[in-house]
Amino acid sequence: MMSQCDAESRLAMIYKMDGDLQHLLNIGTSITTLEEAMEVIFKLRNGLTNVLSDKRKLETQIEDLKK
């Protein structure tokens, strides 16, 4: 069962990840090489994968709490 502390911890991680992703989106205009572009794409992909994974976990936990 998810406690309030667990929920707050996950929320803090999501806020940090949101800031990291926002930073990557903002540097898009300063990319000058293919290597830089590929690095940003890779980081964005990993960040999005983590966000979707956390979303699924939280949805499962919410459903479990409803039962």
VEXLOLO-626297 format. One record per residue (C-alpha): residue in one letter; x, y, z; residue number from 1. Coordinates in nm, 2 decimals, decimal comma. Example, Ala and Ser with C-alpha at 12.3 -4.5 7.8 and 13.67 -1.06 7.14 Angstrom:
BEGIN
ATOM/aa/east/north/up/i
ATOM/a/1,23/-0,45/0,78/1 .
ATOM/s/1,37/-0,11/0,71/2 .
END
This chain:
BEGIN
ATOM/aa/east/north/up/i
ATOM/m/0,00/0,00/0,00/1 .
ATOM/m/0,13/0,34/-0,09/2 .
ATOM/s/0,18/0,58/0,20/3 .
ATOM/q/0,17/0,96/0,19/4 .
ATOM/c/0,55/0,96/0,22/5 .
ATOM/d/0,59/0,73/-0,09/6 .
ATOM/a/0,35/0,95/-0,29/7 .
ATOM/e/0,54/1,27/-0,19/8 .
ATOM/s/0,87/1,11/-0,29/9 .
ATOM/r/0,74/1,00/-0,63/10 .
ATOM/l/0,59/1,34/-0,69/11 .
ATOM/a/0,93/1,50/-0,61/12 .
ATOM/m/1,10/1,27/-0,86/13 .
ATOM/i/0,84/1,36/-1,12/14 .
ATOM/y/0,90/1,73/-1,06/15 .
ATOM/k/1,28/1,68/-1,10/16 .
ATOM/m/1,23/1,48/-1,41/17 .
ATOM/d/1,00/1,75/-1,55/18 .
ATOM/g/1,27/2,01/-1,49/19 .
ATOM/d/1,53/1,79/-1,66/20 .
ATOM/l/1,31/1,73/-1,96/21 .
ATOM/q/1,22/2,10/-1,98/22 .
ATOM/h/1,59/2,18/-1,98/23 .
ATOM/l/1,65/1,94/-2,27/24 .
ATOM/l/1,37/2,10/-2,47/25 .
ATOM/n/1,51/2,45/-2,41/26 .
ATOM/i/1,85/2,36/-2,54/27 .
ATOM/g/1,71/2,25/-2,88/28 .
ATOM/t/1,79/2,58/-3,04/29 .
ATOM/s/2,16/2,56/-2,94/30 .
ATOM/i/2,23/2,22/-3,09/31 .
ATOM/t/2,49/2,25/-3,36/32 .
ATOM/t/2,60/1,89/-3,43/33 .
ATOM/l/2,44/1,56/-3,51/34 .
ATOM/e/2,61/1,42/-3,20/35 .
ATOM/e/2,45/1,68/-2,97/36 .
ATOM/a/2,11/1,62/-3,13/37 .
ATOM/m/2,14/1,24/-3,08/38 .
ATOM/e/2,24/1,29/-2,72/39 .
ATOM/v/1,93/1,51/-2,65/40 .
ATOM/i/1,70/1,27/-2,83/41 .
ATOM/f/1,84/0,98/-2,63/42 .
ATOM/k/1,79/1,17/-2,30/43 .
ATOM/l/1,44/1,27/-2,39/44 .
ATOM/r/1,35/0,92/-2,49/45 .
ATOM/n/1,48/0,78/-2,16/46 .
ATOM/g/1,31/1,05/-1,96/47 .
ATOM/l/0,98/0,99/-2,14/48 .
ATOM/t/1,01/0,61/-2,08/49 .
ATOM/n/1,07/0,68/-1,71/50 .
ATOM/v/0,77/0,91/-1,69/51 .
ATOM/l/0,54/0,66/-1,86/52 .
ATOM/s/0,67/0,38/-1,63/53 .
ATOM/d/0,60/0,58/-1,32/54 .
ATOM/k/0,26/0,67/-1,45/55 .
ATOM/r/0,17/0,31/-1,50/56 .
ATOM/k/0,30/0,22/-1,15/57 .
ATOM/l/0,10/0,50/-0,99/58 .
ATOM/e/-0,22/0,41/-1,18/59 .
ATOM/t/-0,18/0,05/-1,06/60 .
ATOM/q/-0,13/0,16/-0,70/61 .
ATOM/i/-0,43/0,39/-0,72/62 .
ATOM/e/-0,64/0,10/-0,85/63 .
ATOM/d/-0,51/-0,12/-0,56/64 .
ATOM/l/-0,60/0,14/-0,31/65 .
ATOM/k/-0,95/0,17/-0,44/66 .
ATOM/k/-1,01/-0,21/-0,38/67 .
END
